[in-house]
């Protein structure tokens, strides 16, 4: 693919790994709390998605789930990772679900934090604004200034250190990438993705914030369409970026889930009816 990115890694060597996929407007740094804790018992990897953080941000790229999934596979190939336990948030779930559906032999389990296959989803107001020709272009120019007010409108208070970092990382090229993602089409997954994941029936942990206004909590239960055995947890006081606002609450659920999945052979799903 010829695109460079920054990779953060900890834990023992091996071709099985927990792979963290961040959302917007963040970077691999969004996993600062969880990455070292997972690294205590497993290979743990986080990297900047193309278009964000310190990754390349080519202006010609059509940012979408399938494009990010291809990028993810290139990174995994370079790192020698053959078996993957995905942890994803926000638009990282678009990358994760498209990748998982296309690579069943490598996909072992998923932990989805306010993300997944958003079957009944309609774009939130900020995304709809970004899709407009003129106002959307202005949002790219002013996105750094508008970031904090937009988050205050949609999200319970986030730590100031996170907001300050996002303000530094959310440059013009990243804002352009997010707008291209919003304009790439409806976010609802294709039936091919949903059906492929349902047939695989991989273990999944779904963690949602009840105060999530970007992607309301009703979408948590929808994940059973793609992950029939999903364990679903809704946290009453949390929002869309629960792993940044209350990472210890996520760790309480995530770490036991991952420990239970590592090294297990996938069960053979029954044929679809």
Buried (B, 14 or more C-beta within 10 A) or exposed (E): BEBEBEBBBBBEEBEBBBBBBBBBBBBBBBBBBBBEBBBEBBBBBBBBBBBBBBBBBBEEBEBBBBBBBBBBBBBBEEBEBBBBBBBBBBBBBBBBBBBBBBBBEBBBBBBBBBBBBBBEBEBBEBBEBBBBEEEBEEBBEEBBEBBBEBBEEBBBEBEEEBBEBBBEBBBEBBBBBBBBBBBBEEBBBEEEBBBBBBBBBBBBBBBBBBBBBBBBBEBBEBBBBBBBEBBBBBBEEBBBBBBBBBBEBBBEBBBEBBEEBBEEEBEEBEEEE
